[in-house]
Amino acid sequence: MNSPKTNMTKKLDTKLARIIGGKYKPTDFIIADAKDADMSLGVTAAAPRPGNEMGAAGPGIYPTRQEYIGDMKALIEQGDIDIMLTSAANGEVLSMKPGQLKKVTLAVRGNDTTDIWNPRKSNHLGSPSRAFQTVNLKRVRKFCDLVLYSMTFNNDTDADLQSLAAFKEFRMQAGDLGMRYFLEVFNPNAPTNLKEVDYGSFVNDSIVRSLAGVTAAERPLFLKVAFNGGKHLQELTEHDSTLVVGLLGGPSGTTRDTFELLKQGEQAGARVALFGKKIQRAESQSDIVRLMRPVIEGSMTPDKAVEEYHKSLTEKKITPKRSLTVDRQITEPALLGD
């Protein structure tokens, strides 16, 4: 088997070592671009071209696969991200020119549970998550040694048991292949007797309980979870200093939502941000990513970053989706305070 060269010299691993070793500084914060949406959305993964509505059908509305990969290459070359997360098919394409991956660590989505199945006109999202894995890890291992594994708990004994059984099988398979992974745990998608206000506590306990029986050799490099408010995130981040917690981006929201999530998440102990829609659906992906680090490192407030972002759009003659006034607003409930 032609294994990829080790990633141990990549900045991701250097940063993780400092974080776990208790030497974290904001400059060590890890940023990932989650461009694996083709395993969820299909044709619409790259979001519609300007002037078109999400969900519309027809030729010319959405960027092609090759353009989607081109966006990945551009952000890799920019140098502000640490991880590029893709589907296996697109990750393989990126790996064909290893030189372009010197600045980042390539990661591939290792499974596709039913709660990420979201083609147009579908109704999969309303059913309790069931485990599934399209990916052949043996094939992926030839060009990538880091994968994302996702789970969703719904307080449904049968569904949650099936998810955990599949997780155990995955860990053994990944271990046999010498693959590393990070663990994404979504909020419930079809909960049984569970209120939304309780998602944070339920997910935190489910994560810790699920990993309590997992030895060091099979534990994830880090987590990817939804932001359910600062108190819930801080509860999880302070529970175990060796468990690095990352944030999933969730809905695209306003530009202020993007920067506010970074600020509040970092302050509550998150050390990784894995944003998909918040990057992919921005008017300028390069600028939204470029302004993330000043916010994380404290040299720019989220509000100021929104202002700077709009200045860049004006300079590039890009029409913003929202006015500056609207784009400065925090709209995601979890960011409005516990």
One Martini backbone bead per residue (centre of mass of N, CA, C, O) as a GRO file, in nm:
protein
  338
    1MET     BB    1   0.095   0.037   0.023
    2ASN     BB    2   0.054   0.383  -0.051
    3SER     BB    3   0.149   0.592   0.173
    4PRO     BB    4   0.137   0.872   0.321
    5LYS     BB    5   0.285   1.117   0.441
    6THR     BB    6   0.348   1.243   0.718
    7ASN     BB    7   0.188   1.501   0.939
    8MET     BB    8   0.388   1.579   1.183
    9THR     BB    9   0.490   1.864   1.038
   10LYS     BB   10   0.240   1.994   1.066
   11LYS     BB   11   0.069   2.251   1.213
   12LEU     BB   12  -0.147   2.084   1.349
   13ASP     BB   13   0.041   1.911   1.536
   14THR     BB   14   0.179   2.143   1.678
   15LYS     BB   15  -0.077   2.264   1.801
   16LEU     BB   16  -0.184   2.016   1.953
   17ALA     BB   17   0.058   1.986   2.141
   18ARG     BB   18   0.018   2.260   2.284
   19ILE     BB   19  -0.267   2.224   2.382
   20ILE     BB   20  -0.228   1.955   2.545
   21GLY     BB   21   0.034   2.087   2.702
   22GLY     BB   22  -0.068   2.384   2.808
   23LYS     BB   23   0.044   2.608   2.556
   24TYR     BB   24  -0.178   2.787   2.474
   25LYS     BB   25  -0.245   3.004   2.199
   26PRO     BB   26  -0.427   3.180   1.973
   27THR     BB   27  -0.220   3.093   1.741
   28ASP     BB   28  -0.321   2.775   1.779
   29PHE     BB   29  -0.564   2.796   1.635
   30ILE     BB   30  -0.792   2.593   1.449
   31ILE     BB   31  -0.857   2.584   1.093
   32ALA     BB   32  -1.143   2.465   0.906
   33ASP     BB   33  -1.246   2.352   0.589
   34ALA     BB   34  -1.578   2.237   0.510
   35LYS     BB   35  -1.571   2.048   0.195
   36ASP     BB   36  -1.823   1.795   0.230
   37ALA     BB   37  -2.120   1.862   0.102
   38ASP     BB   38  -2.153   1.643  -0.126
   39MET     BB   39  -2.247   1.422   0.099
   40SER     BB   40  -2.527   1.590   0.132
   41LEU     BB   41  -2.625   1.781  -0.133
   42GLY     BB   42  -2.454   1.769  -0.391
   43VAL     BB   43  -2.488   1.996  -0.632
   44THR     BB   44  -2.531   2.233  -0.392
   45ALA     BB   45  -2.264   2.256  -0.221
   46ALA     BB   46  -2.143   2.544  -0.346
   47ALA     BB   47  -2.364   2.708  -0.403
   48PRO     BB   48  -2.503   2.954  -0.556
   49ARG     BB   49  -2.500   3.173  -0.772
   50PRO     BB   50  -2.536   3.480  -0.820
   51GLY     BB   51  -2.898   3.527  -0.829
   52ASN     BB   52  -2.956   3.257  -0.678
   53GLU     BB   53  -3.140   2.999  -0.537
   54MET     BB   54  -3.164   2.782  -0.304
   55GLY     BB   55  -3.292   2.486  -0.480
   56ALA     BB   56  -3.260   2.528  -0.750
   57ALA     BB   57  -3.303   2.430  -1.100
   58GLY     BB   58  -3.034   2.387  -1.324
   59PRO     BB   59  -2.831   2.519  -1.536
   60GLY     BB   60  -2.577   2.739  -1.401
   61ILE     BB   61  -2.633   2.770  -1.082
   62TYR     BB   62  -2.391   2.583  -1.010
   63PRO     BB   63  -2.105   2.493  -0.935
   64THR     BB   64  -1.872   2.293  -1.013
   65ARG     BB   65  -1.661   2.060  -0.912
   66GLN     BB   66  -1.408   2.207  -1.018
   67GLU     BB   67  -1.471   2.474  -0.871
   68TYR     BB   68  -1.479   2.363  -0.587
   69ILE     BB   69  -1.183   2.273  -0.593
   70GLY     BB   70  -1.072   2.555  -0.652
   71ASP     BB   71  -1.148   2.674  -0.379
   72MET     BB   72  -0.965   2.494  -0.216
   73LYS     BB   73  -0.696   2.575  -0.344
   74ALA     BB   74  -0.710   2.875  -0.269
   75LEU     BB   75  -0.715   2.833   0.047
   76ILE     BB   76  -0.459   2.678   0.069
   77GLU     BB   77  -0.271   2.899  -0.054
   78GLN     BB   78  -0.331   3.127   0.150
   79GLY     BB   79  -0.269   2.991   0.464
   80ASP     BB   80  -0.512   3.005   0.706
   81ILE     BB   81  -0.539   2.704   0.709
   82ASP     BB   82  -0.509   2.361   0.846
   83ILE     BB   83  -0.777   2.229   0.719
   84MET     BB   84  -0.901   2.003   0.461
   85LEU     BB   85  -1.232   1.911   0.412
   86THR     BB   86  -1.348   1.618   0.235
   87SER     BB   87  -1.415   1.417   0.010
   88ALA     BB   88  -1.281   1.145  -0.128
   89ALA     BB   89  -1.287   1.236  -0.424
   90ASN     BB   90  -1.156   1.526  -0.375
   91GLY     BB   91  -0.907   1.440  -0.213
   92GLU     BB   92  -0.775   1.280  -0.437
   93VAL     BB   93  -0.727   1.517  -0.624
   94LEU     BB   94  -0.547   1.687  -0.432
   95SER     BB   95  -0.325   1.451  -0.395
   96MET     BB   96  -0.196   1.462  -0.691
   97LYS     BB   97  -0.068   1.743  -0.558
   98PRO     BB   98   0.119   1.754  -0.285
   99GLY     BB   99   0.240   2.045  -0.282
  100GLN     BB  100  -0.045   2.189  -0.206
  101LEU     BB  101  -0.029   2.040   0.104
  102LYS     BB  102   0.194   2.180   0.285
  103LYS     BB  103  -0.007   2.388   0.452
  104VAL     BB  104  -0.192   2.129   0.496
  105THR     BB  105  -0.444   1.910   0.615
  106LEU     BB  106  -0.587   1.632   0.504
  107ALA     BB  107  -0.940   1.553   0.502
  108VAL     BB  108  -1.193   1.290   0.539
  109ARG     BB  109  -1.495   1.170   0.511
  110GLY     BB  110  -1.583   0.855   0.679
  111ASN     BB  111  -1.898   0.929   0.691
  112ASP     BB  112  -2.277   0.894   0.615
  113THR     BB  113  -2.517   0.978   0.774
  114THR     BB  114  -2.859   1.029   0.741
  115ASP     BB  115  -2.848   1.334   0.871
  116ILE     BB  116  -2.687   1.441   0.592
  117TRP     BB  117  -2.916   1.384   0.405
  118ASN     BB  118  -2.980   1.670   0.156
  119PRO     BB  119  -3.154   1.661  -0.082
  120ARG     BB  120  -3.367   1.769  -0.283
  121LYS     BB  121  -3.687   1.689  -0.148
  122SER     BB  122  -3.614   1.564   0.111
  123ASN     BB  123  -3.667   1.354   0.445
  124HIS     BB  124  -3.421   1.245   0.625
  125LEU     BB  125  -3.388   1.454   0.871
  126GLY     BB  126  -3.655   1.334   1.038
  127SER     BB  127  -3.479   1.090   1.104
  128PRO     BB  128  -3.308   0.894   1.278
  129SER     BB  129  -2.998   0.830   1.295
  130ARG     BB  130  -2.793   0.639   1.066
  131ALA     BB  131  -2.554   0.433   0.991
  132PHE     BB  132  -2.294   0.512   0.739
  133GLN     BB  133  -2.049   0.390   0.469
  134THR     BB  134  -1.908   0.468   0.170
  135VAL     BB  135  -1.628   0.451   0.251
  136ASN     BB  136  -1.299   0.330   0.168
  137LEU     BB  137  -1.038   0.328   0.379
  138LYS     BB  138  -0.821   0.183   0.214
  139ARG     BB  139  -0.820   0.395  -0.015
  140VAL     BB  140  -0.772   0.653   0.151
  141ARG     BB  141  -0.492   0.569   0.283
  142LYS     BB  142  -0.319   0.632   0.020
  143PHE     BB  143  -0.375   0.978   0.074
  144CYS     BB  144  -0.496   0.951   0.381
  145ASP     BB  145  -0.492   0.977   0.767
  146LEU     BB  146  -0.759   1.170   0.792
  147VAL     BB  147  -1.078   1.153   0.961
  148LEU     BB  148  -1.426   1.185   0.970
  149TYR     BB  149  -1.655   1.123   1.242
  150SER     BB  150  -2.011   1.071   1.277
  151MET     BB  151  -2.267   1.159   1.527
  152THR     BB  152  -2.612   1.088   1.656
  153PHE     BB  153  -2.817   1.172   1.926
  154ASN     BB  154  -3.186   1.092   2.031
  155ASN     BB  155  -3.296   0.920   2.273
  156ASP     BB  156  -3.271   0.643   2.105
  157THR     BB  157  -3.183   0.339   2.172
  158ASP     BB  158  -3.159   0.196   1.896
  159ALA     BB  159  -3.015   0.423   1.738
  160ASP     BB  160  -2.777   0.471   1.938
  161LEU     BB  161  -2.668   0.183   1.932
  162GLN     BB  162  -2.602   0.175   1.628
  163SER     BB  163  -2.400   0.408   1.637
  164LEU     BB  164  -2.197   0.276   1.841
  165ALA     BB  165  -2.137   0.019   1.682
  166ALA     BB  166  -2.016   0.167   1.436
  167PHE     BB  167  -1.792   0.316   1.592
  168LYS     BB  168  -1.640   0.064   1.680
  169GLU     BB  169  -1.580  -0.043   1.398
  170PHE     BB  170  -1.425   0.202   1.299
  171ARG     BB  171  -1.192   0.205   1.505
  172MET     BB  172  -1.075  -0.068   1.419
  173GLN     BB  173  -1.027  -0.001   1.124
  174ALA     BB  174  -0.848   0.249   1.161
  175GLY     BB  175  -0.632   0.111   1.335
  176ASP     BB  176  -0.542  -0.104   1.121
  177LEU     BB  177  -0.462   0.151   0.913
  178GLY     BB  178  -0.344   0.407   1.061
  179MET     BB  179  -0.580   0.606   1.148
  180ARG     BB  180  -0.710   0.915   1.193
  181TYR     BB  181  -0.947   1.109   1.406
  182PHE     BB  182  -1.248   1.298   1.414
  183LEU     BB  183  -1.533   1.401   1.621
  184GLU     BB  184  -1.872   1.422   1.533
  185VAL     BB  185  -2.143   1.585   1.725
  186PHE     BB  186  -2.457   1.622   1.693
  187ASN     BB  187  -2.743   1.733   1.723
  188PRO     BB  188  -3.041   1.645   1.742
  189ASN     BB  189  -3.275   1.548   1.472
  190ALA     BB  190  -3.485   1.316   1.635
  191PRO     BB  191  -3.608   1.347   1.919
  192THR     BB  192  -3.674   1.187   2.238
  193ASN     BB  193  -3.779   1.344   2.495
  194LEU     BB  194  -3.638   1.638   2.397
  195LYS     BB  195  -3.522   1.943   2.463
  196GLU     BB  196  -3.346   2.198   2.332
  197VAL     BB  197  -3.235   2.310   2.610
  198ASP     BB  198  -3.091   2.003   2.653
  199TYR     BB  199  -2.867   1.947   2.442
  200GLY     BB  200  -2.601   2.019   2.580
  201SER     BB  201  -2.612   1.806   2.808
  202PHE     BB  202  -2.664   1.555   2.636
  203VAL     BB  203  -2.412   1.573   2.456
  204ASN     BB  204  -2.192   1.582   2.668
  205ASP     BB  205  -2.261   1.309   2.801
  206SER     BB  206  -2.243   1.135   2.543
  207ILE     BB  207  -1.946   1.182   2.487
  208VAL     BB  208  -1.817   1.092   2.755
  209ARG     BB  209  -1.948   0.812   2.763
  210SER     BB  210  -1.838   0.708   2.482
  211LEU     BB  211  -1.516   0.758   2.574
  212ALA     BB  212  -1.470   0.595   2.844
  213GLY     BB  213  -1.415   0.308   2.670
  214VAL     BB  214  -1.164   0.460   2.535
  215THR     BB  215  -0.860   0.438   2.445
  216ALA     BB  216  -0.599   0.627   2.346
  217ALA     BB  217  -0.559   0.484   2.059
  218GLU     BB  218  -0.894   0.558   1.992
  219ARG     BB  219  -0.892   0.851   2.012
  220PRO     BB  220  -0.958   1.156   1.928
  221LEU     BB  221  -0.807   1.444   1.840
  222PHE     BB  222  -1.102   1.576   1.810
  223LEU     BB  223  -1.379   1.782   1.821
  224LYS     BB  224  -1.725   1.829   1.678
  225VAL     BB  225  -1.948   2.090   1.774
  226ALA     BB  226  -2.207   2.250   1.886
  227PHE     BB  227  -2.328   2.564   1.981
  228ASN     BB  228  -2.497   2.582   2.318
  229GLY     BB  229  -2.325   2.769   2.463
  230GLY     BB  230  -2.091   2.864   2.690
  231LYS     BB  231  -2.152   2.671   2.933
  232HIS     BB  232  -2.144   2.403   2.773
  233LEU     BB  233  -1.864   2.432   2.651
  234GLN     BB  234  -1.706   2.473   2.917
  235GLU     BB  235  -1.783   2.207   3.047
  236LEU     BB  236  -1.632   2.036   2.832
  237THR     BB  237  -1.342   2.172   2.826
  238GLU     BB  238  -1.290   2.129   3.152
  239HIS     BB  239  -1.316   1.817   3.196
  240ASP     BB  240  -1.076   1.763   2.962
  241SER     BB  241  -0.758   1.859   2.866
  242THR     BB  242  -0.723   1.622   2.630
  243LEU     BB  243  -0.992   1.740   2.503
  244VAL     BB  244  -1.042   1.865   2.198
  245VAL     BB  245  -1.247   2.142   2.102
  246GLY     BB  246  -1.482   2.186   1.838
  247LEU     BB  247  -1.650   2.382   1.586
  248LEU     BB  248  -1.938   2.405   1.429
  249GLY     BB  249  -2.106   2.626   1.216
  250GLY     BB  250  -2.359   2.581   1.066
  251PRO     BB  251  -2.520   2.820   0.970
  252SER     BB  252  -2.443   3.097   0.795
  253GLY     BB  253  -2.559   3.362   0.845
  254THR     BB  254  -2.397   3.613   0.956
  255THR     BB  255  -2.098   3.761   0.979
  256ARG     BB  256  -2.119   3.805   1.284
  257ASP     BB  257  -2.170   3.513   1.359
  258THR     BB  258  -1.897   3.405   1.275
  259PHE     BB  259  -1.717   3.586   1.464
  260GLU     BB  260  -1.868   3.532   1.731
  261LEU     BB  261  -1.817   3.228   1.746
  262LEU     BB  262  -1.515   3.248   1.772
  263LYS     BB  263  -1.499   3.417   2.026
  264GLN     BB  264  -1.684   3.256   2.222
  265GLY     BB  265  -1.549   2.982   2.180
  266GLU     BB  266  -1.260   3.051   2.271
  267GLN     BB  267  -1.343   3.156   2.559
  268ALA     BB  268  -1.475   2.852   2.624
  269GLY     BB  269  -1.227   2.648   2.485
  270ALA     BB  270  -1.201   2.646   2.203
  271ARG     BB  271  -0.953   2.517   1.932
  272VAL     BB  272  -1.169   2.476   1.696
  273ALA     BB  273  -1.271   2.537   1.348
  274LEU     BB  274  -1.553   2.397   1.144
  275PHE     BB  275  -1.634   2.548   0.844
  276GLY     BB  276  -1.875   2.570   0.591
  277LYS     BB  277  -2.109   2.777   0.523
  278LYS     BB  278  -1.950   3.027   0.640
  279ILE     BB  279  -1.766   3.005   0.383
  280GLN     BB  280  -1.911   2.909   0.118
  281ARG     BB  281  -2.149   3.155   0.151
  282ALA     BB  282  -1.963   3.366   0.105
  283GLU     BB  283  -1.874   3.621  -0.100
  284SER     BB  284  -1.572   3.592   0.044
  285GLN     BB  285  -1.369   3.348   0.137
  286SER     BB  286  -1.092   3.482   0.177
  287ASP     BB  287  -1.192   3.709   0.378
  288ILE     BB  288  -1.328   3.546   0.601
  289VAL     BB  289  -1.066   3.390   0.670
  290ARG     BB  290  -0.862   3.625   0.711
  291LEU     BB  291  -1.045   3.747   0.968
  292MET     BB  292  -1.031   3.525   1.191
  293ARG     BB  293  -0.761   3.563   1.344
  294PRO     BB  294  -0.797   3.848   1.465
  295VAL     BB  295  -1.035   3.756   1.641
  296ILE     BB  296  -0.903   3.524   1.798
  297GLU     BB  297  -0.642   3.716   1.889
  298GLY     BB  298  -0.776   4.021   1.958
  299SER     BB  299  -0.724   4.256   1.721
  300MET     BB  300  -1.041   4.205   1.657
  301THR     BB  301  -1.355   4.261   1.636
  302PRO     BB  302  -1.639   4.140   1.510
  303ASP     BB  303  -1.747   4.413   1.409
  304LYS     BB  304  -1.489   4.505   1.262
  305ALA     BB  305  -1.476   4.262   1.070
  306VAL     BB  306  -1.732   4.330   0.916
  307GLU     BB  307  -1.634   4.601   0.810
  308GLU     BB  308  -1.384   4.489   0.660
  309TYR     BB  309  -1.537   4.299   0.476
  310HIS     BB  310  -1.702   4.521   0.325
  311LYS     BB  311  -1.459   4.668   0.213
  312SER     BB  312  -1.362   4.434   0.037
  313LEU     BB  313  -1.612   4.412  -0.137
  314THR     BB  314  -1.594   4.693  -0.256
  315GLU     BB  315  -1.308   4.665  -0.382
  316LYS     BB  316  -1.419   4.398  -0.555
  317LYS     BB  317  -1.714   4.440  -0.652
  318ILE     BB  318  -1.907   4.304  -0.433
  319THR     BB  319  -2.221   4.201  -0.365
  320PRO     BB  320  -2.397   4.206  -0.094
  321LYS     BB  321  -2.649   4.037   0.078
  322ARG     BB  322  -2.602   4.257   0.300
  323SER     BB  323  -2.604   4.497   0.492
  324LEU     BB  324  -2.409   4.623   0.728
  325THR     BB  325  -2.625   4.647   0.946
  326VAL     BB  326  -2.728   4.353   0.924
  327ASP     BB  327  -2.440   4.205   0.937
  328ARG     BB  328  -2.396   4.303   1.250
  329GLN     BB  329  -2.590   4.094   1.343
  330ILE     BB  330  -2.715   3.882   1.583
  331THR     BB  331  -2.903   3.562   1.512
  332GLU     BB  332  -2.800   3.340   1.692
  333PRO     BB  333  -2.919   3.227   1.987
  334ALA     BB  334  -2.650   3.109   2.123
  335LEU     BB  335  -2.508   3.413   2.097
  336LEU     BB  336  -2.711   3.580   2.309
  337GLY     BB  337  -2.704   3.393   2.554
  338ASP     BB  338  -2.768   3.202   2.857
   0.00000   0.00000   0.00000
